[in-house]
């Protein structure tokens, strides 16, 4: 049974995110069904359940997590935290040093190698061992408007007393490419012109094989939001940039179309790889339609 407080909270999220469409059928078909599934998964576990949620840029992961989190908290009375891989990007200074030491393309946030995976791995490692409520753990908060972390006083604070962690990000659950010939063949102008020797691609792929694989090992089950195509990902990322412009203090920080197209090229290889492999490996695949709405969910 859905209580009135939950309905009010879901409507508040819709208003805040400026969602004008009636989502009642989506809530019934997707969110409530999935929340019940997660609740039943958690019941059989003594440790916090870690749910991975991935999808292409602009596929609606953040909105998806907000709705799901609210239902889990208010309908099932579960202590639920959400963590975005976007918030553990390395600082601008660290990425600058990485770009000098490894490859210039590592200065741009996004690909594996530009996240502080050690920080989050340490959190997941200690999650089961630390006594509930005995320690507060902080997670960095990243501001895309300044392309850097905010000061520590504004970081997220988590107690270790939790039931569910919703861990979302565009490359959460991504796997490495095993075919060296495919890896060596450029798929866009960024790779062709700025990574001629395939140095950057190989380093990114090695990160997927090692630290990102370790990070994925903590995930109890995986949800993949499948966009219709990579072309649609670019379109949605463009809309995302326009929304970000409301919060940016300086107009020149907003990417124009050519800058945005180049930026998305950083993500293209792994996104395309995930299009092929995540539907097979993810526990749950939720197709996203051209109107940006989840269509259905099939529970395995």
C-alpha positions, 0 to 999 in steps of 0.5 A: 500500500502506498502512503500519502507521505510517499506520494507527496515526496515523489511529487516534490521530486517531480516538481523540483526536477521540472518533470511535467509528465504523469509518471504514475504508470512508470512508478507502478511498472518500474519503481515500485516493482524494483523497490520490492525486489531490492527489499526482498534481496536485502532481507536475506543479507546481513550486510548492506546491499550495494546496488550498481546503477549504470547508463549512458550520459544523460540517461536519467540515472540521478532521477532514477536513483532519487525516486528509488531511494525515496520509495525504499526509505518511506515504503520499506523503512530502509536506511538508504544512501546514494553515491555517484561515481561522478563525485569521486573524480580526482581533483583538477590538480591531480588530473593535471599531474596525471596528464603530465605523467601519463597522457594529456587526455587524462586531464579531462574528467570522465574515463576510468583513471580520472576517479579516486577509486581507492577512496571508494574501495576503502569505504566499501571494504570497511562497510561490513567491519565497522560497527553501525553508527560508530563512525562517520564516513565522508564522500567527496562532492564534485562540482562540474561547474568548476570542474573540481571538488568542493571544500571538505566541509560540504562533502557528503557524510555517511554513518555506517549504519545503512541498509542499501547503497545505490551506487550510480555512474555512467561506467559503473559495472563497465568491463575491459576490452579483451580484443587488442585489435578493436582497442587499437582501432580509433572509433572517433577523431579524438582517438585518431588525432590525440591518441595516435599510439593508443597509449591513453586507450590502453591505460584506460582499459588497464584501469577497467581490468584492475581498480574498476573491476575491484570496485565492481566486485562489491556490487551485489547486483547490477541495474543497467539503463539502456539508452536507444543509441549513442546518438541519443546519449549525445542529445541527452547530454546536450540537454543536461549541459543546458540545465547545468547552465542555470547553476554556473556562475560564469557563462564561459564555463558552458560548453558549446556544441563542438566542445560538447561533441569532443567531450562525449568522444571521451565516453564513446568507446566504453559507452558503446562497449556497454551497449553490447555487453551490459544487457548480458551481464547486468542483473536487470536491464531497463530500456529507456525510450526516446522520450527519456522514460524507463519502459519496463523491467524484467526481474531475473 
